[in-house]
Amino acid sequence: MAKLKLKTKRAAAKRFKLTGTGKLVRNKANKSHILTKKTTKRKRTLRKDTVVDHTNEKVMKKILPYL
């Protein structure tokens, strides 16, 4: 009997990318609105991508089987 295909969670697929070494990369939160009270330095650091924590990695790989 053939193995079933797994569905990718599309919401997660739009938010995460895979690096060359196999780590998941995500964008940082708190950069969409209420930016006037945040410092320039804080807003600048929020622009950068960050690696997903290893505690969440197992769940994310399950949600994104073909990424």
Backbone hydrogen bonds in HBPLUS format (Angstrom, degrees):
<---DONOR---> <-ACCEPTOR-->    atom                        ^
c    i                          cat <-CA-CA->   ^        H-A-AA   ^      H-
h    n   atom  resd res      DA  || num        DHA   H-A  angle D-A-AA Bond
n    s   type  num  typ     dist DA aas  dist angle  dist       angle   num
A0009-LYS N   A0063-ILE O   3.28 MM  54  5.77 164.8  2.31 151.0 155.1     1
A0012-ALA N   A0009-LYS O   3.11 MM   3  5.55 125.0  2.42 107.9 120.5     2
A0013-ALA N   A0009-LYS O   3.03 MM   4  6.31 152.3  2.11 148.7 157.5     3
A0014-LYS N   A0010-ARG O   3.15 MM   4  6.33 143.3  2.30 146.2 152.6     4
A0015-ARG N   A0012-ALA O   3.03 MM   3  5.17 141.8  2.18 102.0 113.2     5
A0016-PHE N   A0012-ALA O   3.12 MM   4  6.21 134.9  2.34 156.7 166.5     6
A0017-LYS N   A0025-VAL O   3.10 MM   8  5.24 156.2  2.16 142.3 149.5     7
A0025-VAL N   A0017-LYS O   2.81 MM   8  5.24 159.4  1.85 156.4 161.2     8
A0019-THR N   A0023-LYS O   2.82 MM   4  5.32 163.4  1.85 157.9 163.6     9
A0022-GLY N   A0019-THR O   3.14 MM   3  5.24 159.9  2.18 104.1 110.3    10
A0052-VAL N   A0024-LEU O   2.88 MM  28  5.51 165.9  1.89 146.7 149.1    11
A0026-ARG N   A0050-THR O   2.88 MM  24  5.57 167.6  1.89 164.5 167.5    12
A0050-THR N   A0026-ARG O   2.92 MM  24  5.57 161.1  1.95 161.6 167.7    13
A0038-LYS N   A0035-LEU O   3.33 MM   3  5.28 145.3  2.46  96.3 106.0    14
A0043-LYS N   A0039-THR O   3.02 MM   4  6.33 162.1  2.05 153.0 157.5    15
A0044-ARG N   A0040-THR O   2.94 MM   4  6.08 149.2  2.03 144.9 153.6    16
A0045-THR N   A0041-LYS O   3.06 MM   4  6.34 154.4  2.12 148.3 154.0    17
A0046-LEU N   A0042-ARG O   3.08 MM   4  6.30 140.5  2.24 141.7 152.6    18
A0047-ARG N   A0044-ARG O   3.31 MM   3  5.46 149.4  2.41  99.5 107.9    19
A0056-ASN N   A0053-ASP O   3.06 MM   3  5.67 146.9  2.18 116.1 124.2    20
A0060-MET N   A0056-ASN O   3.09 MM   4  6.27 161.5  2.12 156.6 162.4    21
A0061-LYS N   A0057-GLU O   2.97 MM   4  6.13 154.1  2.03 150.4 156.4    22
A0062-LYS N   A0058-LYS O   3.24 MM   4  6.44 142.1  2.40 137.0 146.5    23
A0062-LYS N   A0059-VAL O   3.18 MM   3  5.13 125.0  2.49  93.3 107.3    24
A0063-ILE N   A0059-VAL O   3.05 MM   4  6.38 150.5  2.14 147.0 154.8    25
A0064-LEU N   A0060-MET O   2.93 MM   4  6.06 145.6  2.05 143.7 153.3    26
